[in-house]
Amino acid sequence: MRIVDFSDEDPAVVLLDQRALPHRTEHLRLTTVDALVDAIRALAVRGAPNLGIAGAFGVALAAHRHPDDPAAVPAEAERIARARPTAVPLALGARRALARLDDGPAAVLAEARAVAADAARVNAAATTRAADLLSALHPDGPLRVLTVCNTGELACGVGGTALGAALRLHERGMLSEVLACETRPLLQGARLTVWELARAGAPHRLCVDSAGPAAIATGRVDAVVVGADRIAANGDVANKIGTYMLACAAARSGVPFLVVAPEETIDAHTATGDDVVVEERGPEEVLEVGGVPTTSPGTPVFNPAFDVTPFELVTAVVTEDRAWSPRREPNAPSAVRETRHDAVRRHVSR
């Protein structure tokens, strides 16, 4: 699938418009940074790793649009980097491409293409490591995996992250099913994750977000696997809204809770989850579905795009380089958490 790309003809960033899926497959051809920033904010392109790729291509676009005024490009890069504040890779991708500006527009584009290529390599390593860990934690048979939002190729580049790990299990004959939370308010799970699972021929079912904890508590889930937009230095995880309630249910029920994300998502400059800037989006996303109002006109709305899962609820953060069990405060873990972490310590380097 051509999800995030760059066209050399009349330079443009080309995006698969994820707002149209699963009913239509449409591409956007964006020839200005303004249009790209609007597309990022509107979630035409989404998912932390793909935002990094889009950010890098956006800087390449700016460099091609201002060949005689390279001083204008850093400001454009900063606008792109700030289009969504929670995801780490967006700013990293934009700034990585910008670092080649002195070498000319072609070098900036080459670096942007390298960002995309690196994402595919990183995803392959991380998803393999995560599938290995899941298999080790549940060696007796196929796994039932629960996930939230969308962390496949649509969000993360070739191979995906958390959803990619589930698809690795499917390739090995080790996947019983994926239970996909619909992910309100924009239904990324229902629209995008289910679409990717169907294309892969992987067994799956859809559930409303509030059914996820019940599925965990009643023994219908062997592991929860999610992505991340930013991971604090202490292991707190910022991810799609609804992740925290799944982590709480998993901890209560002794179910492994794995985060699969690129190493670059771990932000050494963000000490804890308290320091994460959580994007709050417009009320219209909650007040309607598909343009149809669902509540009384003028209803006030609380619409955070993300929540933060405390590190002590995380069984492992799995990246391309390691599987990391975030260190816990000496007096924090309960007996349930102790039991859960005992098993994972046999397979995870701390």
N, C-alpha and C positions, 0 to 999 in steps of 0.2 A: 504494500500500500504506500502511496505517496502521501505522507502525513505532513511533514515539514520539509520544504525543499527550497532551492533558489534557482531562478531562471535567469540565465545570462542574457537572453533576448529582452531588450527593454527592461533592464534589471528589476526583478520583483521577487518578493518572498511568496511562495506558493504554499497554501495551507489546505488540508482537508477540513472543511467546516464541520466541526463536531456537533454543532447545534442542529444540523439537519438529520443526523443519524438517529435511529436506524432506518428511517423511511426513505431518505434520499442520500446519494453520494454526490456531494458538491465540493468544488475547490474554489478557494479565493485566491485571486492574484493581486497582491498588495504592492503598490509601487511607491508608497510614501511611508515614512516612519509614523505619521499620524494614523494612517490606516492600520498599521501593524499594532500600535498601542491600543487602538480601539478594539481590534480583534482579540488581543490578549485579555483586556478587561471584560469583554463580552463572552469569554470562554469559547470562542471559535477554535482556539488552540489552548490546551490545558495539560496539566500533569507536570510536575516539577522538572523532570529531565527534558521533556519536549519544549518546555518554556525556555530552558537553557539553550537548546538548539535554535529556537525561534529568535531568542535574544541575540545570539551570535550572527545569524543571518540578517537580522535587522540592522546591526552595526555595519555589516558588509553592504547592505542596501544604502545606508547613509554615506558610506565611503564612496560608493559609485555615483551617488547623486551630488556629491560635493567634491569632485576631483580637483577643482581649483580653489577650494576653500576648506582644507582639512581641519582647520580650527573649529569648524561648525560641528564636526562629528562627535567629539566628546560630550557635548551637551545633548545630542540626540541619543547617544549611548546611555547617558544617565536617565533620560526620560524612559527609555525602554526598561532599564534596570529597576525603576521604581513603579512600573505599571501594576505589579502585584507584589506586596511587600513581604509576604510570609515565605514564599518559596526561595530557597537559597540558589538553585542553579540558574535562575533567570539572570540575576546580577552577575554571577560568575561567568556565564556564557558571553554576555555582552562585554564584560571587561576583558575577558580573554581575547576576543576578536579585536577589541580596541587596541590591545597591546601591540598589534602588528601594523598600526596605522602609518607609522613612519616609513614602512616598506611599500606603501601604495595599496590601492583598492584590491588588486589581485591577491596580495598577501593576506589581506583581511578576510577575503572570501575563502582562501585556502585554509585559514585557521578555523573559520566557521564550519567548513566541511570536516575538519579534523575533530571538532566538538561532536558532530553527529557520529562520526566513525568511532570515537572513543566511547560514546554512549552504548553503542552496540556491543563493543568488547566488554565494557563494565557489566552490562546486563547479562551477558552470557556467563560470566564468572559468578555473579551474585546469585542468579537463579539456579545454577548448578549447585552452588554451596548450600542454598536454602533447601533445595529438594533433597540433597544428601542428609541434611540435618533433620528434616521432617521424617525421612525414611528411618533414620536412626532412632528417633523418638517414638516411632510407631511402626516397629518392624513386622508386626503380625498380619498386616493386610492393607488393602487400599484405604486411603485416607478420605475423610469428609472434611473439606476445607471451607471456612467461612471467610468472606472478604467484603470490604466496603469500598465504595467509589469505583474508579477504574484505574488500574495500574498495568495495563497491557501495552501493546505497541502504540495504541492511540494516545497514551499519556506519556510514555517513557522511552520511545524509540524502539528499534529492533530488539525483540526478545522480551520487552517489558520487565517489570520488577516483581511485585508480589503476585500478580496474576500470572506472570511468566513462570514463577516457581511452581504454581499449580499446574500449568501446562507442561512443565518438565515432568511432573509426576504422571500426568496423563500419557506422555510419550513412553514412560517406563511401565505402564500398566499398573501404576500405584495410586490412581485417583478414583475414588468411589463417586464423588460429586463435588462440585463447587456450589455452595449456597451463597448467592449474591444478594447483598442488601441493596435495595432500590436507590438509596442515597438521595433523600430529599435535601433541598427543594428542587434540584435540577435533574435528578434521576440519572446520574452518570452510570450507576450500577445497572439500572433497568435498560437504559438506552444503549450503553457502550460496552459494559462488561459482558452482558448477555449476548450482544452481537458478536464480540470476539470469541466467546466460548462456543457459540453455534458454528462460526466459521471453522473453528478448530475441531469440531466434532467431539467436544469434551462434555461429559454429563454435567448437568447443572439444573438448579432450581432458583427461582427468584423469591425473595421475601421482603416484606416491608421492614424498614429499619428497626422498629420496635420489636419485631419478632426475633431479631438476632440474639439478644441476651436469653430469650426463652429457649431458643434452639440449643444454645450452649448449656444452659442449666438442665435441660432434659436429656442430655447425652447424645444429641444429634450432630455434634461437631467434634472432630479430633484435634483441630488446630485452627487458630485464627491467624491469617496472614494479611498484612496491610503494608502500604507504602508509607512515605513520609515526605513532607515538604521542607521541614527543617528539624534537625535533631540537636538539642542543646548539648553542651560539653558534658553534662552530668548524665545524659541519656534520656532526658525528657523528650517526648516525641510530639511534634505538631503535625497533625494530619487532618484529613477531611472530617468535618463535623459528624459525630456519631461514632468515632473511633474509641473515645474514652469509655463510653458505656459498654462496648464490646470487651475492652481490656478489663474493666471491673468484673464483668460476668465471667471472663476467662479465669481471672485470678481466684474468684470465689469457687469456681468449679474445678480448678486444677488443670485447666486446658492450656497448652502452650500458646503464647501470643508472640508471634514473630513479626518483625519489621524488616522489610527488604528494600534497600535504598542504596544509591551510590555513596561511596565514602565521602564525596564532597558535600553531601547533605548534612554531615556532622559539622556543626559550626562552632569552632573553638572560641569565637568571639561572643557567643550567646551562652552565658554561664548556666542558666536554668530555663525551664519553660516559662517562668515569670517574665523573662526578658523578650519573649517572642511577640512580635507585633502581629496580632490576629486580625486579618482583614474582615471587615463587616460589609456585607453587600446590600444592595438596594431592597426595599420592601416588596417590590413587585414580584420578585422571585418566589415569595411565600404567599402572596395574596392571590396568585392565580397559577393555573397549570395549563400550559398550551394556550394561553390567552383567555382562558375561561376563569372568571372569578370564583374563589372557593370560600370566601368569608365576607363579612359585612364591610361595606365601603368605609375607608378611613381607619381601619383597624391598625393600631400601632404594631410594629414588627421588631423582633430581635432576630437577626439573620447573620450570625458569624459563619464564615466559610470553613473555619477550622476549629479544632479543640486541641488541648494539650494532655497527653497521657503521661503521668508521672513515671519516672524511670523504674520504680520498684514493681510496677505492673508488667514490665517488658521482659519476656523470657530471653530474647536475643535480638540484637540488631545485626542483620546479615548484609554485608557489603561485598564488593568484589575482592576485598583483601582479607576479610576476617568475619568470624561470627563472634560478636561481643555481647557478653552479659553485663549490662551496666551495674556498677558497684552500688550496693545498698547501704543506707545508714545503719549502723550497728543495731539499733533498737527498733528499726522500722518493720521488718518482715513479720508477718503472722505465720502460724504453723502451716497454713495452706500454702503461702508463698514459699516457705522453706521447702516443702515437699516438691513443689513444682520446679524450683530451681535446682534441687538435688539432681534430678534427672538430666537437666540440660548441661550441668557442669561437666558431665562425663564427655560431652561432645563439643563444648564451646571453650575457647581460650578466653580468659578474663583480661 
